[in-house]
Amino acid sequence: MTNIVKKLTCALLAITMTFSAWAISLDNAKQQGLIGEMQNGYLGLVVDNAEARSLVASVNEKRKSIYLNLARKNNITMAQVTALAAEKALSKTQTGHLIQNTAGQWVKK
């Protein structure tokens, strides 16, 4: 399992680099409290506006593709991949940004 965790960690770092084109928009949306990290490894829409909705959809589509590839390569389930991805994303979320707690509520980290 350790090897899988290492591979997933590397892949999650790659995800971060993959989204560098959105770094300013993604960071701004998080700073403004429009979006946040959810318990399922995906971004969630906190405040419904067209720009944030589009960003969430685009990032989540790319994340899903990466997660599917990781699951296939490592012969594990999507649930396992998304659980590890969520753990990493939530732990790396900056203080003051929103995360979804286990009750589904948006709270500041």
C-alpha positions in Angstrom: 0.0 0.0 0.0 2.9 2.4 0.6 3.9 2.3 -3.0 0.4 3.2 -4.1 0.3 6.1 -1.6 3.7 7.3 -3.1 2.3 7.1 -6.6 -0.9 8.9 -5.6 1.1 11.6 -3.9 3.2 12.1 -7.0 0.0 12.2 -9.1 -1.6 14.7 -6.8 1.4 17.0 -7.1 1.0 16.6 -10.9 -2.6 17.7 -10.5 -1.4 20.8 -8.8 0.9 21.6 -11.7 -1.8 20.7 -14.2 -4.0 23.4 -12.8 -1.3 26.1 -12.7 -3.0 27.8 -15.7 -5.9 28.5 -13.3 -3.7 29.3 -10.3 -4.8 32.9 -10.1 -8.5 32.2 -10.8 -8.6 29.2 -8.6 -6.8 30.9 -5.8 -9.0 34.0 -6.1 -12.2 31.9 -6.1 -11.0 30.2 -2.9 -9.9 33.4 -1.3 -13.3 35.0 -2.1 -15.1 32.0 -0.6 -16.8 31.0 -3.9 -15.4 27.5 -4.0 -13.9 25.0 -1.6 -12.5 21.5 -1.3 -15.0 18.7 -0.6 -14.7 15.5 1.3 -14.8 13.5 -2.0 -11.6 14.9 -3.6 -13.4 17.4 -5.8 -14.1 21.1 -5.7 -17.4 22.3 -4.6 -19.4 25.4 -5.4 -20.1 27.5 -2.3 -21.6 30.6 -3.9 -23.4 30.0 -7.2 -22.0 32.3 -9.9 -21.3 31.5 -13.5 -17.5 32.0 -13.3 -17.1 29.9 -10.2 -19.4 27.2 -11.6 -17.4 27.0 -14.8 -14.1 26.8 -12.9 -15.4 24.0 -10.6 -16.7 22.0 -13.6 -13.5 22.3 -15.5 -11.2 21.4 -12.6 -13.4 18.5 -11.5 -13.5 17.1 -15.0 -9.7 17.1 -15.1 -9.5 15.6 -11.6 -11.9 12.8 -12.5 -9.8 11.9 -15.5 -6.6 11.8 -13.4 -8.4 9.8 -10.6 -9.6 7.2 -13.2 -6.2 6.8 -14.6 -4.7 6.4 -11.1 -7.3 3.8 -10.2 -6.6 1.8 -13.3 -2.8 2.0 -13.1 -2.8 1.0 -9.4 -5.7 -1.5 -9.6 -7.6 0.2 -6.9 -11.1 1.7 -6.7 -12.1 5.2 -7.5 -13.4 5.5 -3.9 -9.9 4.7 -2.7 -8.3 7.3 -5.0 -10.8 10.0 -4.2 -10.5 9.4 -0.5 -6.7 9.8 -0.7 -7.1 12.8 -3.0 -9.5 14.4 -0.6 -7.2 13.8 2.4 -4.3 15.5 0.5 -6.4 18.4 -0.8 -8.0 19.1 2.6 -4.7 19.0 4.4 -3.1 21.4 1.8 -6.0 23.9 1.9 -4.8 27.2 3.1 -6.0 28.6 6.4 -9.1 30.7 5.9 -10.2 28.9 2.7 -13.4 26.9 2.8 -13.6 23.1 3.2 -16.6 20.9 3.5 -16.8 19.1 6.8 -18.1 15.5 7.2 -21.6 16.9 7.8 -21.5 18.6 4.4 -21.2 22.2 5.8 -18.8 24.7 4.5 -16.3 25.9 7.2 -13.1 27.9 7.2 -10.0 25.9 7.7 
